[in-house]
Amino acid sequence: MNCYNFNELPFVVEWYGKMKAALLAEKIDAEVRLIRIDDRGAAIREKFLGSPSFRVNGRDLWHEDRSAYDLSCRVYSTEQGLRG
């Protein structure tokens, strides 16, 4: 599993930890790697949906259809509301 991000803000580290904990709780033996997207060109090449984004075997876990890609933050719906 890859965690894509364009900067290692505290929420990226938090989501990274939550994903690792969820995998452990489900007894899934998988490595979670942080992949840094350094510039707009890389965002376009990687079809980057925002930071953080999680992919397994190249497939985004919360896929969105888009026509444009850029360095941006991504929010997710949680029990506490939308969180980055």
C-alpha atoms as a printed R data frame, in Angstrom:
   type eleno elety resid chain resno       x      y       z
1  ATOM     1    CA   MET     A     1   0.000  0.000   0.000
2  ATOM     2    CA   ASN     A     2   1.249  3.479  -0.847
3  ATOM     3    CA   CYS     A     3   0.343  6.719   0.913
4  ATOM     4    CA   TYR     A     4   0.844  9.595  -1.540
5  ATOM     5    CA   ASN     A     5   1.476 13.093  -0.194
6  ATOM     6    CA   PHE     A     6   3.047 16.358  -1.276
7  ATOM     7    CA   ASN     A     7   4.247 17.404   2.148
8  ATOM     8    CA   GLU     A     8   4.464 15.565   5.407
9  ATOM     9    CA   LEU     A     9   1.994 17.656   7.368
10 ATOM    10    CA   PRO     A    10   0.833 16.291  10.745
11 ATOM    11    CA   PHE     A    11  -2.445 15.010   9.273
12 ATOM    12    CA   VAL     A    12  -0.526 12.921   6.707
13 ATOM    13    CA   VAL     A    13   1.461 11.268   9.489
14 ATOM    14    CA   GLU     A    14  -1.811 10.770  11.435
15 ATOM    15    CA   TRP     A    15  -3.578  9.073   8.475
16 ATOM    16    CA   TYR     A    16  -0.468  6.983   7.789
17 ATOM    17    CA   GLY     A    17  -0.573  5.722  11.389
18 ATOM    18    CA   LYS     A    18  -4.315  5.041  11.240
19 ATOM    19    CA   MET     A    19  -3.931  3.035   8.057
20 ATOM    20    CA   LYS     A    20  -1.114  0.962   9.571
21 ATOM    21    CA   ALA     A    21  -3.229  0.355  12.706
22 ATOM    22    CA   ALA     A    22  -6.247 -0.698  10.614
23 ATOM    23    CA   LEU     A    23  -4.149 -3.181   8.660
24 ATOM    24    CA   LEU     A    24  -2.730 -4.593  11.897
25 ATOM    25    CA   ALA     A    25  -6.216 -4.857  13.458
26 ATOM    26    CA   GLU     A    26  -7.415 -6.804  10.423
27 ATOM    27    CA   LYS     A    27  -4.285 -8.996  10.551
28 ATOM    28    CA   ILE     A    28  -3.255 -7.856   7.067
29 ATOM    29    CA   ASP     A    29   0.480 -8.130   6.576
30 ATOM    30    CA   ALA     A    30   1.173 -5.174   4.296
31 ATOM    31    CA   GLU     A    31   3.770 -2.455   4.211
32 ATOM    32    CA   VAL     A    32   2.530  1.148   4.011
33 ATOM    33    CA   ARG     A    33   5.001  3.316   2.106
34 ATOM    34    CA   LEU     A    34   5.011  7.113   2.011
35 ATOM    35    CA   ILE     A    35   5.366  8.387  -1.566
36 ATOM    36    CA   ARG     A    36   6.136 12.086  -1.945
37 ATOM    37    CA   ILE     A    37   4.735 14.041  -4.890
38 ATOM    38    CA   ASP     A    38   7.233 16.876  -5.379
39 ATOM    39    CA   ASP     A    39   5.705 19.063  -8.087
40 ATOM    40    CA   ARG     A    40   2.731 19.646 -10.372
41 ATOM    41    CA   GLY     A    41   4.277 17.515 -13.139
42 ATOM    42    CA   ALA     A    42   4.514 14.540 -10.783
43 ATOM    43    CA   ALA     A    43   0.921 15.168  -9.643
44 ATOM    44    CA   ILE     A    44  -0.264 14.981 -13.252
45 ATOM    45    CA   ARG     A    45   1.833 11.885 -14.081
46 ATOM    46    CA   GLU     A    46   0.642 10.052 -10.965
47 ATOM    47    CA   LYS     A    47  -2.987 11.298 -11.286
48 ATOM    48    CA   PHE     A    48  -2.593 12.558  -7.733
49 ATOM    49    CA   LEU     A    49  -5.988 13.061  -6.041
50 ATOM    50    CA   GLY     A    50  -4.627 15.012  -3.069
51 ATOM    51    CA   SER     A    51  -2.689 14.514   0.126
52 ATOM    52    CA   PRO     A    52  -3.035 11.992   1.589
53 ATOM    53    CA   SER     A    53  -4.131  9.425  -1.005
54 ATOM    54    CA   PHE     A    54  -3.944  5.670  -0.472
55 ATOM    55    CA   ARG     A    55  -3.441  3.117  -3.236
56 ATOM    56    CA   VAL     A    56  -3.227 -0.649  -3.252
57 ATOM    57    CA   ASN     A    57  -1.723 -2.202  -6.385
58 ATOM    58    CA   GLY     A    58  -2.003  1.212  -8.056
59 ATOM    59    CA   ARG     A    59  -5.720  1.584  -7.318
60 ATOM    60    CA   ASP     A    60  -6.961  4.459  -5.147
61 ATOM    61    CA   LEU     A    61  -9.040  3.271  -2.183
62 ATOM    62    CA   TRP     A    62 -11.414  6.257  -2.559
63 ATOM    63    CA   HIS     A    63 -11.265  6.834  -6.312
64 ATOM    64    CA   GLU     A    64 -12.590 10.060  -7.824
65 ATOM    65    CA   ASP     A    65 -12.991 10.779 -11.533
66 ATOM    66    CA   ARG     A    66 -11.106 13.946 -12.418
67 ATOM    67    CA   SER     A    67  -9.852 15.717 -15.495
68 ATOM    68    CA   ALA     A    68  -7.176 17.793 -13.703
69 ATOM    69    CA   TYR     A    69  -4.552 16.915 -11.095
70 ATOM    70    CA   ASP     A    70  -2.441 19.182  -8.907
71 ATOM    71    CA   LEU     A    71  -0.778 19.519  -5.524
72 ATOM    72    CA   SER     A    72  -3.737 19.712  -3.162
73 ATOM    73    CA   CYS     A    73  -5.060 18.478   0.150
74 ATOM    74    CA   ARG     A    74  -7.684 15.767   0.331
75 ATOM    75    CA   VAL     A    75 -10.430 15.390   2.921
76 ATOM    76    CA   TYR     A    76 -12.270 12.285   4.047
77 ATOM    77    CA   SER     A    77 -15.593 11.823   5.805
78 ATOM    78    CA   THR     A    78 -15.048 10.602   9.384
79 ATOM    79    CA   GLU     A    79 -17.161 10.252  12.524
80 ATOM    80    CA   GLN     A    80 -15.859 13.718  13.496
81 ATOM    81    CA   GLY     A    81 -16.820 15.237  10.110
82 ATOM    82    CA   LEU     A    82 -14.542 16.029   7.192
83 ATOM    83    CA   ARG     A    83 -10.864 15.605   8.047
84 ATOM    84    CA   GLY     A    84  -7.657 16.107   6.097
